[in-house]
């Protein structure tokens, strides 16, 4: 007898995906989730239908029929380095005014 509502880990094992991918999918509202208090639970049949409807089924990815959603032409997905002001002004990168005490 199978359980009707699955946890994140159980659903990930059933779909052969990582739990992080399951969490990402329900946060983006790509798969339906039922909340029992603060616990997320999933109906396997509804999740499979939603994944097929969204075009994200595992079989599609394994068969190579879907297009990759990565960076194009070798471009990196990393964010540009943000220049934030330093809170402590010391060390070799500090080029402040040098005072000479005489």
Buried (B, 14 or more C-beta within 10 A) or exposed (E): EEEEBBBBEBBBEBBEBEBEEBBEBBEEEBBEBEEEEEEBBBBBEEBBBBBEEEEBBEEEEEEEEEEEEEEEEEEEEEEEEEEEEEEEEEEEEEEEEEEEEE
